[in-house]
Amino acid sequence: MTKLVKNDAVVVDEDTASKSEEAMGKKKEKDWVQDTRDEVSMMIKDGFDHDSTKPVLKAAAVGAVAGVVLPGIGLAAGLVAGAGLALHHAIRK
């Protein structure tokens, strides 16, 4: 991003600013995907010794039960939703 200072006002090159915002958006998306891969990989490698494994499995079980109890939602959908939500919270911690 190109910044020019004129009379105490900052002038920003809009083309460069928009390109850097797009790059940051892609970088943030890649970071999220990479963080998820790393977390799942470590959960698989460490098993129950990993900090996130037990909460994710508990949330998957709760989601599966909720999926069975609630009409129109299946066991698998509830399981995936519960595990996904807990994994998201574990990654963003």
All heavy atoms as an XYZ file, in Angstrom:
678
protein
N       0.850     -1.162      0.000
C       0.000      0.000      0.000
C       0.897      1.226      0.000
O       1.800      1.341      0.812
C      -0.909     -0.031      1.231
C      -1.777      1.147      1.314
S      -3.079      1.145      2.586
C      -2.695     -0.133      3.697
N       0.627      2.127     -0.903
C       1.417      3.341     -1.026
C       0.738      4.447     -0.242
O      -0.426      4.740     -0.454
C       1.534      3.764     -2.496
O       2.043      2.672     -3.242
C       2.435      4.947     -2.638
N       1.471      5.047      0.661
C       0.938      6.151      1.446
C       1.764      7.389      1.173
O       2.982      7.348      1.209
C       0.997      5.845      2.942
C       0.052      4.779      3.392
C       0.115      4.626      4.891
C      -0.819      3.539      5.341
N      -0.777      3.364      6.802
N       1.098      8.458      0.888
C       1.741      9.739      0.709
C       1.165     10.695      1.745
O      -0.039     10.718      1.983
C       1.480     10.289     -0.694
C       1.962      9.430     -1.862
C       1.482     10.035     -3.160
C       3.465      9.329     -1.849
N       2.001     11.475      2.356
C       1.538     12.427      3.355
C       1.642     13.819      2.768
O       2.711     14.250      2.351
C       2.371     12.315      4.651
C       1.900     13.325      5.663
C       2.305     10.906      5.196
N       0.506     14.504      2.698
C       0.455     15.876      2.194
C      -0.310     16.713      3.207
O      -1.473     16.434      3.495
C      -0.262     15.942      0.850
C       0.484     15.275     -0.273
C      -0.267     15.433     -1.574
C       0.457     14.756     -2.705
N      -0.259     14.885     -3.969
N       0.336     17.695      3.753
C      -0.305     18.602      4.709
C      -1.044     17.839      5.810
O      -2.213     18.055      6.073
C      -1.262     19.561      4.005
C      -0.542     20.441      3.009
O       0.651     20.697      3.146
N      -1.259     20.883      1.990
N      -0.379     16.901      6.410
C      -0.908     16.083      7.501
C      -2.097     15.220      7.095
O      -2.866     14.781      7.936
C      -1.302     16.954      8.704
C      -0.097     17.635      9.321
O       1.003     17.044      9.243
O      -0.256     18.725      9.870
N      -2.288     14.959      5.816
C      -3.338     14.065      5.346
C      -2.669     12.882      4.656
O      -1.698     13.043      3.936
C      -4.258     14.783      4.368
N      -3.180     11.714      4.901
C      -2.610     10.510      4.314
C      -3.404     10.170      3.064
O      -4.623     10.036      3.101
C      -2.652      9.330      5.308
C      -2.121      8.068      4.662
C      -1.867      9.668      6.559
N      -2.711     10.023      1.954
C      -3.324      9.652      0.690
C      -2.899      8.216      0.408
O      -1.714      7.891      0.405
C      -2.858     10.577     -0.456
C      -3.487     10.143     -1.767
C      -3.191     12.014     -0.133
N      -3.876      7.344      0.172
C      -3.603      5.928     -0.029
C      -3.924      5.571     -1.474
O      -4.961      5.957     -2.005
C      -4.459      5.076      0.933
C      -4.204      3.602      0.697
C      -4.176      5.450      2.366
N      -3.026      4.834     -2.083
C      -3.259      4.339     -3.431
C      -4.327      3.249     -3.346
O      -4.105      2.194     -2.766
C      -1.962      3.792     -4.017
C      -2.111      3.309     -5.444
O      -3.141      3.613     -6.073
O      -1.193      2.618     -5.921
N      -5.522      3.491     -3.932
C      -6.652      2.580     -3.775
C      -6.412      1.240     -4.446
O      -6.861      0.210     -3.953
C      -7.920      3.226     -4.320
C      -8.386      4.389     -3.476
C      -9.645      5.023     -4.030
O     -10.293      4.406     -4.903
O      -9.976      6.117     -3.585
N      -5.742      1.198     -5.585
C      -5.484     -0.063     -6.270
C      -4.633     -0.975     -5.397
O      -4.907     -2.153     -5.260
C      -4.784      0.174     -7.613
C      -5.699      0.867     -8.613
O      -6.936      0.714     -8.477
O      -5.189      1.548     -9.506
N      -3.597     -0.411     -4.825
C      -2.720     -1.194     -3.968
C      -3.457     -1.623     -2.711
O      -3.296     -2.754     -2.252
C      -1.472     -0.375     -3.582
O      -0.860      0.115     -4.771
C      -0.479     -1.202     -2.824
N      -4.296     -0.770     -2.157
C      -5.042     -1.093     -0.938
C      -6.007     -2.242     -1.193
O      -6.106     -3.163     -0.389
C      -5.780      0.129     -0.424
N      -6.718     -2.217     -2.322
C      -7.683     -3.278     -2.604
C      -6.972     -4.603     -2.867
O      -7.449     -5.658     -2.470
C      -8.580     -2.906     -3.771
O      -7.817     -2.791     -4.964
N      -5.812     -4.561     -3.524
C      -5.053     -5.786     -3.764
C      -4.559     -6.372     -2.453
O      -4.582     -7.574     -2.258
C      -3.875     -5.505     -4.699
C      -4.284     -5.249     -6.122
C      -3.084     -4.936     -6.987
C      -3.495     -4.551     -8.393
N      -2.351     -4.157     -9.211
N      -4.102     -5.516     -1.547
C      -3.604     -6.034     -0.280
C      -4.748     -6.587      0.565
O      -4.578     -7.558      1.280
C      -2.843     -4.962      0.491
O      -3.700     -3.915      0.875
N      -5.959     -5.997      0.475
C      -7.110     -6.526      1.195
C      -7.497     -7.893      0.655
O      -7.832     -8.793      1.418
C      -8.291     -5.566      1.096
C      -8.128     -4.312      1.923
C      -9.252     -3.324      1.702
O     -10.223     -3.663      0.986
O      -9.155     -2.210      2.244
N      -7.446     -8.066     -0.670
C      -7.742     -9.365     -1.267
C      -6.713    -10.395     -0.835
O      -7.048    -11.527     -0.520
C      -7.759     -9.258     -2.791
C      -8.933     -8.495     -3.341
C      -8.837     -8.307     -4.846
O      -7.976     -8.942     -5.484
O      -9.632     -7.518     -5.372
N      -5.448    -10.010     -0.816
C      -4.387    -10.921     -0.393
C      -4.561    -11.306      1.064
O      -4.356    -12.465      1.443
C      -3.022    -10.287     -0.614
N      -4.960    -10.350      1.909
C      -5.173    -10.645      3.322
C      -6.345    -11.607      3.493
O      -6.311    -12.493      4.336
C      -5.421     -9.363      4.117
C      -4.191     -8.507      4.294
S      -2.919     -9.345      5.249
C      -3.682     -9.291      6.847
N      -7.398    -11.442      2.691
C      -8.543    -12.341      2.760
C      -8.160    -13.750      2.382
O      -8.550    -14.714      3.031
N      -7.373    -13.893      1.321
C      -6.911    -15.221      0.911
C      -5.967    -15.810      1.944
O      -6.015    -16.987      2.229
C      -6.230    -15.136     -0.454
C      -7.181    -14.879     -1.582
C      -6.480    -14.812     -2.910
C      -7.451    -14.510     -4.025
N      -6.794    -14.398     -5.321
N      -5.095    -14.960      2.504
C      -4.160    -15.445      3.509
C      -4.907    -15.902      4.755
O      -4.599    -16.934      5.330
C      -3.158    -14.357      3.880
C      -2.076    -14.804      4.832
C      -1.108    -13.668      5.094
C       0.078    -14.104      5.900
N      -0.221    -14.589      7.202
N      -5.948    -15.158      5.143
C      -6.727    -15.524      6.317
C      -7.435    -16.852      6.078
O      -7.501    -17.694      6.957
C      -7.739    -14.435      6.633
C      -8.470    -14.632      7.933
C      -9.403    -13.485      8.224
C      -8.651    -12.423      8.963
N      -9.528    -11.358      9.474
N      -7.960    -17.045      4.850
C      -8.628    -18.296      4.528
C      -7.638    -19.450      4.567
O      -7.935    -20.505      5.103
C      -9.277    -18.205      3.151
C     -10.019    -19.462      2.747
C     -10.669    -19.324      1.399
O     -11.158    -18.232      1.080
O     -10.672    -20.316      0.657
N      -6.454    -19.249      4.005
C      -5.454    -20.299      4.019
C      -5.000    -20.598      5.438
O      -4.753    -21.742      5.779
C      -4.258    -19.908      3.153
C      -4.552    -19.939      1.679
C      -3.350    -19.571      0.870
C      -3.678    -19.564     -0.611
N      -2.541    -19.153     -1.426
N      -4.897    -19.571      6.264
C      -4.515    -19.791      7.653
C      -5.561    -20.628      8.370
O      -5.229    -21.499      9.154
C      -4.333    -18.459      8.382
C      -3.075    -17.735      7.964
O      -2.198    -18.356      7.356
O      -2.984    -16.540      8.268
N      -6.846    -20.389      8.108
C      -7.907    -21.146      8.746
C      -7.855    -22.605      8.327
O      -7.977    -23.502      9.166
C      -9.259    -20.526      8.385
C     -10.387    -21.213      9.077
C     -10.790    -21.027     10.357
C     -11.228    -22.219      8.526
N     -11.852    -21.850     10.633
C     -12.145    -22.600      9.526
C     -11.304    -22.840      7.285
C     -13.114    -23.566      9.326
C     -12.276    -23.801      7.085
C     -13.167    -24.149      8.103
N      -7.655    -22.835      7.041
C      -7.566    -24.203      6.539
C      -6.332    -24.894      7.121
O      -6.412    -26.037      7.579
C      -7.525    -24.223      4.997
C      -7.212    -25.607      4.462
C      -8.836    -23.714      4.426
N      -5.218    -24.201      7.137
C      -3.992    -24.782      7.677
C      -4.120    -25.041      9.176
O      -3.674    -26.074      9.667
C      -2.797    -23.863      7.399
C      -1.465    -24.483      7.763
C      -1.164    -25.733      6.952
O      -1.409    -25.786      5.749
N      -0.651    -26.746      7.603
N      -4.752    -24.110      9.907
C      -4.965    -24.314     11.341
C      -5.834    -25.541     11.599
O      -5.567    -26.315     12.520
C      -5.627    -23.084     11.964
C      -4.703    -21.887     12.036
O      -3.473    -22.070     11.856
O      -5.208    -20.769     12.261
N      -6.862    -25.726     10.782
C      -7.738    -26.887     10.937
C      -6.977    -28.172     10.656
O      -7.090    -29.149     11.410
C      -8.945    -26.782      9.993
O      -9.615    -25.551     10.262
C      -9.896    -27.936     10.189
N      -6.195    -28.174      9.589
C      -5.388    -29.359      9.274
C      -4.424    -29.688     10.404
O      -4.284    -30.850     10.795
C      -4.580    -29.134      7.997
C      -5.352    -29.242      6.750
C      -4.420    -29.104      5.565
N      -5.179    -28.976      4.346
C      -4.711    -28.441      3.241
N      -3.482    -27.972      3.212
N      -5.454    -28.366      2.172
N      -3.761    -28.670     10.917
C      -2.796    -28.883     11.998
C      -3.475    -29.437     13.250
O      -2.969    -30.359     13.887
C      -2.068    -27.582     12.342
C      -1.152    -27.109     11.230
O      -0.816    -27.920     10.334
O      -0.780    -25.917     11.243
N      -4.625    -28.861     13.595
C      -5.340    -29.291     14.808
C      -5.816    -30.733     14.677
O      -5.619    -31.543     15.584
C      -6.525    -28.362     15.076
C      -7.213    -28.616     16.382
C      -6.416    -28.188     17.585
O      -5.466    -27.381     17.436
O      -6.721    -28.651     18.695
N      -6.425    -31.069     13.544
C      -6.906    -32.438     13.342
C      -5.738    -33.415     13.293
O      -5.797    -34.510     13.870
C      -7.772    -32.525     12.063
C      -8.096    -33.965     11.721
C      -9.044    -31.715     12.241
N      -4.661    -33.019     12.648
C      -3.480    -33.876     12.578
C      -2.914    -34.163     13.966
O      -2.583    -35.305     14.293
C      -2.413    -33.210     11.709
O      -1.213    -33.929     11.744
N      -2.830    -33.128     14.786
C      -2.312    -33.323     16.146
C      -3.282    -34.140     16.998
O      -2.858    -34.931     17.838
C      -2.036    -31.969     16.814
C      -0.879    -31.219     16.189
S       0.671    -32.148     16.182
C       0.990    -32.248     17.923
N      -4.584    -33.970     16.780
C      -5.566    -34.770     17.516
C      -5.425    -36.240     17.152
O      -5.515    -37.110     18.025
C      -6.982    -34.284     17.214
C      -7.334    -32.967     17.870
S      -8.916    -32.289     17.338
C     -10.040    -33.561     17.841
N      -5.205    -36.525     15.882
C      -5.023    -37.912     15.455
C      -3.719    -38.474     16.001
O      -3.665    -39.608     16.491
C      -5.065    -38.011     13.917
C      -6.483    -37.714     13.418
C      -4.605    -39.379     13.441
C      -6.583    -37.539     11.928
N      -2.663    -37.684     15.930
C      -1.344    -38.136     16.371
C      -1.298    -38.361     17.886
O      -0.799    -39.379     18.351
C      -0.281    -37.114     15.977
C       1.146    -37.569     16.267
C       2.144    -36.473     15.943
C       2.448    -36.492     14.465
N       3.542    -35.553     14.127
N      -1.845    -37.411     18.660
C      -1.754    -37.491     20.119
C      -2.885    -38.286     20.753
O      -2.786    -38.678     21.918
C      -1.739    -36.080     20.721
C      -0.492    -35.303     20.355
O       0.496    -35.928     19.920
O      -0.507    -34.067     20.506
N      -3.958    -38.497     20.051
C      -5.079    -39.250     20.599
C      -5.730    -38.509     21.744
O      -5.948    -37.303     21.687
N      -6.051    -39.232     22.824
C      -6.729    -38.621     23.967
C      -5.807    -37.730     24.789
O      -6.275    -37.011     25.671
C      -7.340    -39.689     24.866
C      -8.634    -40.232     24.332
C      -8.697    -41.497     23.774
C      -9.779    -39.467     24.374
C      -9.877    -41.981     23.281
C     -10.974    -39.948     23.870
C     -11.030    -41.210     23.320
N      -4.525    -37.720     24.533
C      -3.613    -36.832     25.246
C      -3.693    -35.393     24.741
O      -3.243    -34.480     25.412
C      -2.165    -37.329     25.121
C      -1.954    -38.649     25.840
O      -2.683    -38.914     26.821
O      -1.068    -39.416     25.424
N      -4.260    -35.196     23.565
C      -4.393    -33.843     23.014
C      -5.522    -33.112     23.724
O      -6.555    -33.697     24.062
C      -4.663    -33.905     21.506
C      -4.475    -32.602     20.818
N      -5.497    -31.701     20.709
C      -3.408    -32.044     20.216
C      -5.056    -30.628     20.060
N      -3.786    -30.826     19.747
N      -5.343    -31.812     23.944
C      -6.310    -31.013     24.703
C      -7.679    -30.920     24.035
O      -8.689    -30.791     24.719
C      -5.777    -29.592     24.912
C      -4.544    -29.568     25.797
O      -4.359    -30.509     26.586
O      -3.770    -28.594     25.698
N      -7.738    -30.978     22.721
C      -8.999    -30.756     22.010
C      -9.777    -32.035     21.720
O     -10.945    -31.957     21.345
C      -8.729    -30.051     20.682
O      -8.115    -28.812     20.911
N      -9.180    -33.184     21.892
C      -9.832    -34.424     21.487
C     -11.102    -34.697     22.285
O     -12.165    -34.948     21.718
C      -8.866    -35.610     21.630
O      -7.712    -35.366     20.836
C      -9.515    -36.900     21.163
N     -11.014    -34.652     23.591
C     -12.175    -34.976     24.426
C     -13.336    -34.002     24.236
O     -14.484    -34.442     24.077
C     -11.757    -35.062     25.892
C     -10.877    -36.271     26.164
C     -10.408    -36.320     27.604
C      -9.434    -37.464     27.799
N      -8.872    -37.476     29.141
N     -13.081    -32.676     24.220
C     -14.217    -31.773     23.994
C     -14.877    -31.958     22.622
O     -16.105    -31.853     22.508
C     -13.605    -30.375     24.101
C     -12.368    -30.552     24.888
C     -11.882    -31.927     24.592
N     -14.098    -32.252     21.599
C     -14.669    -32.448     20.261
C     -15.511    -33.718     20.232
O     -16.617    -33.735     19.684
C     -13.559    -32.479     19.181
C     -14.094    -32.959     17.850
C     -12.933    -31.104     19.029
N     -15.028    -34.788     20.859
C     -15.799    -36.034     20.888
C     -17.063    -35.895     21.734
O     -18.121    -36.431     21.384
C     -14.933    -37.178     21.407
C     -13.792    -37.610     20.478
C     -12.953    -38.687     21.135
C     -14.339    -38.091     19.148
N     -16.976    -35.159     22.840
C     -18.172    -34.929     23.661
C     -19.206    -34.122     22.888
O     -20.401    -34.431     22.925
C     -17.795    -34.193     24.948
C     -17.077    -35.052     25.952
C     -16.690    -34.241     27.175
C     -15.827    -35.053     28.123
N     -15.355    -34.239     29.267
N     -18.764    -33.096     22.181
C     -19.692    -32.279     21.405
C     -20.295    -33.085     20.259
O     -21.468    -32.901     19.923
C     -18.982    -31.043     20.864
N     -19.517    -33.984     19.675
C     -20.049    -34.842     18.621
C     -21.134    -35.753     19.170
O     -22.176    -35.955     18.528
C     -18.926    -35.669     17.999
N     -20.927    -36.287     20.379
C     -21.936    -37.148     20.995
C     -23.206    -36.363     21.322
O     -24.324    -36.835     21.069
C     -21.363    -37.791     22.256
N     -23.051    -35.174     21.870
C     -24.211    -34.338     22.183
C     -24.954    -33.968     20.896
O     -26.187    -34.004     20.844
C     -23.780    -33.076     22.966
C     -24.917    -32.082     23.069
C     -23.266    -33.457     24.341
N     -24.212    -33.629     19.857
C     -24.836    -33.307     18.577
C     -25.572    -34.493     17.985
O     -26.651    -34.343     17.404
N     -25.020    -35.697     18.138
C     -25.676    -36.897     17.624
C     -26.985    -37.155     18.367
O     -28.007    -37.479     17.747
C     -24.744    -38.090     17.754
N     -26.971    -36.993     19.679
C     -28.195    -37.177     20.463
C     -29.229    -36.126     20.062
O     -30.413    -36.435     19.889
C     -27.887    -37.122     21.975
C     -29.170    -37.065     22.793
C     -27.041    -38.320     22.383
N     -28.795    -34.882     19.914
C     -29.709    -33.820     19.500
C     -30.266    -34.105     18.108
O     -31.439    -33.835     17.835
C     -29.000    -32.474     19.514
N     -29.448    -34.662     17.233
C     -29.903    -34.997     15.889
C     -30.957    -36.080     15.884
O     -31.859    -36.081     15.039
N     -30.867    -37.003     16.827
C     -31.866    -38.066     16.916
C     -33.165    -37.530     17.519
O     -34.257    -37.876     17.077
C     -31.316    -39.246     17.763
C     -32.410    -40.239     18.095
C     -30.186    -39.925     17.027
N     -33.032    -36.666     18.528
C     -34.206    -36.157     19.235
C     -34.979    -35.152     18.386
O     -36.215    -35.173     18.369
C     -33.783    -35.520     20.582
C     -34.941    -34.809     21.248
C     -33.191    -36.574     21.495
N     -34.296    -34.252     17.717
C     -34.963    -33.216     16.932
C     -35.503    -33.794     15.627
O     -34.805    -34.548     14.941
C     -33.999    -32.074     16.623
C     -33.492    -31.292     17.834
C     -32.418    -30.314     17.415
C     -34.631    -30.558     18.496
N     -36.725    -33.441     15.286
C     -37.297    -33.973     14.047
C     -36.636    -33.342     12.808
O     -36.343    -32.165     12.784
C     -38.770    -33.573     14.135
C     -38.806    -32.426     15.075
C     -37.651    -32.606     16.014
N     -36.387    -34.166     11.817
C     -35.836    -33.671     10.564
C     -34.324    -33.623     10.511
O     -33.755    -33.311      9.472
N     -33.667    -33.870     11.624
C     -32.200    -33.872     11.653
C     -31.765    -35.290     11.977
O     -32.264    -35.904     12.903
C     -31.664    -32.892     12.714
C     -32.137    -31.480     12.429
C     -30.146    -32.932     12.770
C     -31.794    -30.478     13.496
N     -30.821    -35.778     11.246
C     -30.381    -37.142     11.474
C     -29.199    -37.243     12.422
O     -28.617    -36.239     12.833
N     -28.870    -38.443     12.765
C     -27.753    -38.738     13.656
C     -26.447    -38.194     13.087
O     -25.685    -37.518     13.789
C     -27.647    -40.252     13.868
C     -26.462    -40.709     14.691
C     -26.876    -40.811     16.137
C     -25.946    -42.024     14.185
N     -26.190    -38.467     11.823
C     -24.926    -38.045     11.207
C     -24.810    -36.526     11.130
O     -23.741    -35.966     11.398
C     -24.796    -38.649      9.809
N     -25.900    -35.855     10.796
C     -25.866    -34.388     10.702
C     -25.589    -33.767     12.065
O     -24.805    -32.824     12.187
C     -27.182    -33.866     10.135
N     -26.211    -34.275     13.105
C     -25.972    -33.779     14.454
C     -24.553    -34.036     14.910
O     -23.916    -33.180     15.530
N     -24.045    -35.219     14.593
C     -22.670    -35.573     14.964
C     -21.671    -34.631     14.302
O     -20.783    -34.096     14.964
C     -22.384    -37.023     14.562
C     -21.040    -37.556     14.993
C     -21.237    -38.864     15.730
C     -20.156    -37.778     13.794
N     -21.835    -34.408     13.018
C     -20.916    -33.528     12.278
C     -21.024    -32.092     12.766
O     -20.014    -31.402     12.936
C     -21.180    -33.626     10.756
C     -20.438    -32.550      9.995
C     -20.800    -35.003     10.246
N     -22.246    -31.636     13.027
C     -22.436    -30.264     13.486
C     -21.806    -30.063     14.861
O     -21.116    -29.057     15.098
C     -23.922    -29.929     13.535
N     -22.003    -30.986     15.773
C     -21.418    -30.874     17.110
C     -19.911    -30.905     17.075
O     -19.235    -30.078     17.713
N     -19.349    -31.836     16.331
C     -17.896    -31.937     16.231
C     -17.308    -30.711     15.535
O     -16.266    -30.195     15.949
C     -17.512    -33.207     15.477
N     -17.974    -30.241     14.498
C     -17.479    -29.067     13.780
C     -17.471    -27.820     14.633
O     -16.518    -27.039     14.609
N     -18.526    -27.639     15.413
C     -18.596    -26.475     16.294
C     -17.503    -26.528     17.364
O     -16.816    -25.538     17.617
C     -19.978    -26.395     16.956
C     -20.222    -25.185     17.826
C     -20.169    -23.919     17.003
C     -21.562    -25.306     18.518
N     -17.312    -27.680     17.970
C     -16.279    -27.807     18.994
C     -14.882    -27.649     18.398
O     -14.001    -27.042     19.022
C     -16.393    -29.167     19.685
N     -14.668    -28.178     17.200
C     -13.365    -28.024     16.540
C     -13.096    -26.560     16.225
O     -11.979    -26.060     16.405
C     -13.311    -28.874     15.272
C     -11.986    -28.877     14.510
C     -10.869    -29.436     15.392
C     -12.101    -29.682     13.248
N     -14.125    -25.856     15.772
C     -13.991    -24.430     15.488
C     -13.591    -23.664     16.752
O     -12.695    -22.821     16.716
C     -15.292    -23.883     14.918
C     -15.287    -22.405     14.710
N     -14.570    -21.801     13.705
C     -15.880    -21.412     15.396
C     -14.735    -20.501     13.782
N     -15.527    -20.236     14.810
N     -14.241    -23.969     17.854
C     -13.894    -23.298     19.115
C     -12.483    -23.658     19.555
O     -11.768    -22.799     20.093
C     -14.905    -23.659     20.210
C     -16.213    -22.971     20.068
N     -16.371    -21.614     20.257
C     -17.437    -23.428     19.739
C     -17.616    -21.291     20.057
N     -18.294    -22.368     19.729
N     -12.071    -24.892     19.335
C     -10.720    -25.301     19.733
C      -9.656    -24.593     18.896
O      -8.612    -24.213     19.420
C     -10.569    -26.818     19.572
N      -9.925    -24.384     17.635
C      -8.949    -23.732     16.756
C      -8.845    -22.251     17.080
O      -7.760    -21.679     17.086
C      -9.346    -23.940     15.278
C      -9.162    -25.402     14.911
C      -8.518    -23.062     14.365
C      -9.730    -25.765     13.575
N      -9.963    -21.606     17.358
C      -9.959    -20.166     17.610
C      -9.517    -19.788     19.002
O      -9.366    -18.623     19.297
C     -11.370    -19.599     17.337
C     -11.719    -19.660     15.901
C     -10.786    -18.769     15.110
N     -10.631    -19.279     13.757
C      -9.571    -19.114     13.017
N      -8.534    -18.468     13.475
N      -9.505    -19.600     11.817
N      -9.293    -20.743     19.874
C      -8.803    -20.433     21.229
C      -7.435    -19.904     21.219
O      -6.577    -20.039     20.536
C      -8.808    -21.679     22.110
C     -10.013    -21.775     22.958
C      -9.840    -22.637     24.162
C      -9.633    -24.087     23.914
N      -9.711    -24.937     25.021
